[in-house]
Amino acid sequence: MRPVTEIPIDPSRAVVHEQGWQSWSPSTSYPVGTPPHRPASDNRRIGAWRAESLPAPSVYRGEGLIAVDPGDGPIHVIASADPLGSVPAIDVSIVESRAVVTASEPVVVYSFAGSIQEALARWADSVVSSLGLVAPRPAPTIWCSWYQYFTKVTEANVVTNLALMDSLPIDVVQVDDGYQAEIGDWLIPSPDFSDVPGLFTRIRDTGRRAGIWTAPFLVGSQSQVAAAHPDWLVRNYDDSPVSAGHNWNQDLYALDSTHPGAAEYLTEVYSTFRSWGIDFHKIDFIYAGALYGKRYSDVSPIEAYRSALRLIREAIGPDAYLLGCGAPQLPSIGLVDAMRVSPDIAPTYMPRDEDISMPGQWGAVLNGVSRAFQHGRFWVNDPDCIVARPGIEQREEWAEHVSRYGGLRGSSDGLDQLDEWGLETTRRLLSEPVPRYFIP
């Protein structure tokens, strides 16, 4: 870590804002002296933080971006000098009445008046201007199968809900995790889906768009891809496969998208989906594309990640809508239409083991508020889906959060499970106009 600057602060009033690495990494502001959130296990470190970058508990760390409010002056924003190609670890240590800033790679220090969110918005404006980014396309409204059926979704579940949508302004029907046989085997259907292409034809025949979920850079250890193509996996320097975490009751590996065979496979998968009429893609767990390790091509993890997103974009076509999730934030700028800015929501407010990166409204609200400045600048913010059925804890509060911070609006209840309040709330949230910016 290299010295950057020292900022005089009022310790009783100063605040430090950490920007997390990916969608599920905590991003929030801490009064000086408040311990920052850190992963509860190695599996969460890999799957929700930056796997190779864990700071000391007493140090505040931003991944490519951090802000310091000294309590009595302008906001200091410290950011990567090249936010698309370099995401330095930026540390802030509090030493008496100073915030001591160090970084692993070159950064730029900015000063802005106003609140932390306003300062971050001004920094984001400067990035948009320097890169010549155009305003993101408005998001369609969606219905997503995940939060009602999870991996147990069936073709019949989707068809049942398709028949109940006429009273709701739903543009896209997105089939989530569960249609595929294994993680990585995206073109092999699960036993509960007899005709996947036919299902998407049925969706389109109703006048709605077809959407699908994938985790393109994950390869499950139980998949046919892992068995047939071990050379497609990112490797450690002892030649073991790099861990991308553990989920779905199996070890997960990272696909080496720089390998010609793996790149050809990704192109085949998304070109096939395009031929099925699918033009909305939720690509999930895509942190795996930027994990450190040996690749076929000698490029940085961020370069490999950005190249892989461009490959997917080329395969799905320029008119398709691309939503990133579990995604490194800064390296995704300019490559996705919408971005999940928080952990998953859940039927419960507090996540399992009180781990803020796990599904739950606590972490989803925290990140959705603190990343509001990104909306309308880098992409459309996705706070996660509306869940409004009875039994959802604090469903009224979650609905208000979606109303305030929801750029992409999606329903994820079984529509036959909604009571009168839930149905009317879902209709209202899907119908509301979305402002261009949440932070002017």
HELIX and SHEET records of a PDB file:
HELIX    1   1 ASP A   42  ALA A   48  1                                   7    
HELIX    2   2 ILE A  116  LEU A  131  1                                  16    
HELIX    3   3 TRP A  146  TYR A  149  1                                   4    
HELIX    4   4 PHE A  150  LYS A  152  5                                   3    
HELIX    5   5 GLU A  155  LEU A  162  1                                   8    
HELIX    6   6 VAL A  196  ASP A  205  1                                  10    
HELIX    7   7 GLN A  224  ALA A  228  1                                   5    
HELIX    8   8 PRO A  230  TRP A  232  5                                   3    
HELIX    9   9 PRO A  260  SER A  275  1                                  16    
HELIX   10  10 ILE A  286  ALA A  290  5                                   5    
HELIX   11  11 PRO A  301  ILE A  316  1                                  16    
HELIX   12  12 LEU A  330  SER A  332  5                                   3    
HELIX   13  13 ARG A  352  GLU A  354  5                                   3    
HELIX   14  14 GLN A  361  SER A  370  1                                  10    
HELIX   15  15 ALA A  372  GLN A  374  5                                   3    
HELIX   16  16 ARG A  395  TYR A  405  1                                  11    
HELIX   17  17 LEU A  415  GLN A  417  5                                   3    
HELIX   18  18 GLU A  420  SER A  431  1                                  12    
SHEET    1   A 4 ARG A   2  PRO A   8  0                                        
SHEET    2   A 4 ARG A  98  ALA A 103 -1                                        
SHEET    3   A 4 ALA A  89  VAL A  95 -1                                        
SHEET    4   A 4 TYR A  60  GLU A  63 -1                                        
SHEET    1   B 5 THR A  28  PRO A  31  0                                        
SHEET    2   B 5 VAL A  15  GLU A  18 -1                                        
SHEET    3   B 5 LEU A  65  ASP A  69 -1                                        
SHEET    4   B 5 ILE A  75  SER A  80 -1                                        
SHEET    5   B 5 VAL A 107  PHE A 112 -1                                        
SHEET    1   C 8 VAL A 380  ASP A 382  0                                        
SHEET    2   C 8 ALA A 338  ARG A 340  1                                        
SHEET    3   C 8 TYR A 321  GLY A 324  1                                        
SHEET    4   C 8 ILE A 278  ILE A 283  1                                        
SHEET    5   C 8 ARG A 209  THR A 214  1                                        
SHEET    6   C 8 VAL A 172  VAL A 175  1                                        
SHEET    7   C 8 ILE A 142  CYS A 144  1                                        
SHEET    8   C 8 GLY A 410  SER A 411  1                                        
SHEET    1   D 2 GLN A 180  GLU A 182  0                                        
SHEET    2   D 2 ASP A 185  PRO A 189 -1                                        
SHEET    1   E 3 LEU A 218  GLY A 220  0                                        
SHEET    2   E 3 GLN A 250  ALA A 254 -1                                        
SHEET    3   E 3 SER A 243  ASN A 247 -1                                        
END                                                                             
